[in-house]
Amino acid sequence: MPNVVMDDLWLTRIISLLNLECLALALTLLFSQYMRNIRVPYASWTRQKGCHKEMGHVFSLCPVILSVCITWFLCFTITDVFTTDSSDPSYLVRTDRSDDLINTLPWIWFPIPFRWGLPTVSVASFVGMMSAVFASTFESLGDYYACAHLSGAPPPPGHAVTRGIGVEGIGVIIAGMWGSLGVTSYSSSNGAISVTRVGNRRVIQWMSLILFLMAIVGKLAAIIASIPIPMIGGLLWITSGTIIAIGVASLQHCNMNSSRTLAIIGTAIMTALIVPQYLTQNPEVIDTGNTNANQIINVILRNGMIIGGLVGFILDNTIPGTQEERGLIVYRKLDAETIKKLGLRGSMTSYDLPFGMSYIKKWKWTRYIPFCPTFLTKDF
């Protein structure tokens, strides 16, 4: 069989044909869906058995990591076939575009608070940022309920939602002190939970440690920055699509044969698609005579999730309908079954604090603190 010489042009055509985003998407689907029931051996260690072999669903638990490693390694081996012109979109596939960062960043670097000076506050900046805060808060509320649904936990109570929003606010303050971007909950994380079926808090703790190390070890962060951007787009392709499916799944207990239900869902979805797109193309439509007010209204109305949720909320509470149409009967039945199975207290322990619960339950004044697990509740 004659040897086949693969020149740069041939390789470029192959990559163009496969498309890196489609490759990342295909690998993630392959591992998470087609190969999810395949058990493979891996090395494990415990105090009782020491180092031993175990069989586990590696493809089901780590589809995103496997997809990232394969596509990243592929781009690394053939990175020279892509253009060196940074203005060309294919340049984002090159893994050596962060070589300058790797060479210049120190091994250890400790971020210094207020490195670029003390913060300044003005009315215009405050009002502008508050519009983004409102949009992010509304989105986080939906993320909390979606995460609970995917993790098999009961819907988050009021104190858990309050605590989550408060911690996000503290994170934004800390990020601003270190000159970083604001932090918030991301819907794509729910997509990752759905794909990997992993909702353990320990995973989040390890991820936090890795991010902490990346902030200190400069060269490690530079290496991670070499991940091809289109590959991230392929991963977001499936996770974002899963988020849409999660939203549809939350309506499974409603009467989907009711014209009322279909009208509310259809109107909310179409409004969420049309209004943000219209305002993006016609930003001058919102003109209240006040620049800050215009900015707040534009930021809120350009968020499709806020618009769709607000329209659905108004219609669902103004159009007459039965509890069966709303799905409330089924929801209450499922909640009763969960409480009966786990016990009233056991069904809500997921939202307890990891420490100090014995004192919190003992002190009566904690019932008046909105973020405490005993907020306005009785002892179980």
Secondary structure, DSSP 8 states (H G I E B T S, - for coil): -------HHHHHHHHHHH-HHHHHHHHHHIIIIITTT--EEEEEEETTTEEEEEEE-HHHH-HHHHHHHHHHHHHHHTGGGS---TTSGGGGG-TTTTHHHHHHS-SB----TTTT------HHHHHHHHHHHHHHHHHHHHHHHHHHHHHT-----HHHHHHHHHHHHHHHHHHHHTT-------HHHHHHHHHH----HHHHHHHHHHHHHHHHBHHHHHHHTTS-HHHHHHHHHHHHHHHHHHHHHTTTTS-TT-HHHHHHHHHHHHHHHHHHHHHHH-GGG---S-HHHHHHHHHHHT-HHHHHHHHHHHHHHHS---HHHHTHHHHHHHHHHHHHHH-TTGGGGGGS-SS-HHHHHH-SGGGGSTTSTTTT----
